[in-house]
Amino acid sequence: MTGPEITDGRFSFKRRPIPVPGDLRIVWRVSLILLMLAASRSRRASLAKLHILNDAIRSNKIGRLKAATDSDARTLPWNLRVEPAFARAIDFVVGEHLAGWTKTGGRASLQLTANGMTAAAALGEFQDVLQEERAIIAEHAKELTEVRVTALLGERADA
């Protein structure tokens, strides 16, 4: 909304469109989730893994993610940021039957459904969208195993 216009002692407000950054749009987040799941082993990933990938993409922690997936270090702590908007997008993905709940490595996880795989494949047809995000996901999603997620979160593997 813009400020009031004053004419003859009266004023009125005119609605103006307010641009919303891409990362705040649910379509962007849903697309990311589909790409993350499609690039993961068995088309499935724990919520922790999804949040780590999301955090790396949103906060530009790509170098740190690369170190986490390339390194044999036992622990490389990750201060995980859980975003409510990302959680809502996950709820949307499940609600639209693009993914379903399962368990991976003792953690709540999502797995793509047939509809989700179709949607992820349709995203693949658009080469000019989400280029940076796709590159990050393609490079790191499979290497970010549940064992590495456990190490990043500072948990013990035998716990």
N, C-alpha and C positions, 0 to 999 in steps of 0.2 A: 504494500500500500504506500502511496505517496502522501505528502502533506496536503493540507486542505487548500482549496482554491477559494479566494475571497473575491466575491463580486457583489456589489451593492449591499454590503453588510451581511451577506449570507455566505455560507461556505458549504462545500460538499466534498465528499471523498470519492475517488475513483479507484476501483480495484485494478491493480496492475499485476501481471504475472511475476512471481518471484522465482528465479532459477534455483533449482535444487541441485547441489553437487551430485555427480554420478554415484559416489560411494554411499550416499544416503538413500538412494532409490532401491526399492526392494528387488526390482528386476536385475539390477547389477549384482546384488548379493546372491540371489537365487541362481543366477548364471554361474557365479563363482563356485557355489556349493556343487552344482552339477559337474562343473569342470574338475573340481577337486576329487569328487567321488569317482568320476570316469577315469581319472589318471591314477587312482590308487589301486593297490592289489585287490583282486576279486571285486572291484567296484564298490569297496567298503572302506570306511575310515571311522576311527573313534572321534567323539566330539572334541577331545583334547587335541587330536591331530588337526581337525578342521579349524579349531580356534588358533592354533599355532600358525597354520598357513595363512589364515585371515589376518592375524596380527602382523605377520611378516609383510604381507602385501600392503596393508593399510598404513603401517608405521614405517615403511621403507627399511625394514631390517633384513634385507636380502643377503647382505654379507654375513650376517649372523646365522641366517638359515643355511647358507652355503657351508659355513663352518660346522654347523650341527649335522648336516647330512654327509659331508666329506670326511669328517674327523672320526677317529677311533677313540676319542676321549670318552672316559666313563661318565663324566658329568659336565655339562655345559648349561648351567641354570638359565631358564627362560622365565622371565616375569610375565606370566600369561595374563593378557587383558581379555576379559570376557565382555563382549559388547552386546547390550540388549537388542540392538537392531539386527545383529547377526543371529541371535537366538530366535527372534521373530521370523527371520527368513528361513531358518531351519524348520520351525513350526509350519510355515507355509509349504515348504518342500514336502514335508510328511503329509500335511493335510491335502495336498493335491496329488498324493500317491506317486510322487516322483522318486521317493525313497522310503524305506521302512526301517523301523528300529530293529537292531540286533545287538550282539555283543562281540567285541574283539579284544582279546587280551585282558578280559575281565572288566572292560570299560563299555559304557553305553556307546553304541556306534550306529551309523547310518549305512544302508546299502541301497544302491540304485535299483529301482524296479524296472520292468520292461518299459514303462512309460518314461521313466527317468533316463534310460539309455537312449530312447528315441529323441527326447528333448536335448540331451547332451550331443547326440550326433547332429541334430539340426543346428546347434550352436556352432559346430565345426564347419558348417557350410559358409558361415560369415567370416571370411578371412580378415576383414578390416576392423573387427571389434575385439576388444579385450586382448590386444596383442601382447602388452607387457605382462598382464596377469597370466595369460596362457603360457608364455615362455617360462615364468617362474614356476607355475604349477607343473608343467611338463618336465622341468629340470629336477624338481625337488619332491614331488608327491610320492613317488615310489620309493625313494631313498629315505624318506622320513618314516621309518618303520615304527611299530608300536614299542619296540625295545628302545629306540632312540627317543621317542616321545616320553617314555618312562624316565630316561636319563635327563632329558631336558626339564622335566617337572620336578626333578630331585627326589623321585620315589625310588624305593628299592625294588628291583625286579622280582625278588622272591616274596615280597610283601603281599 
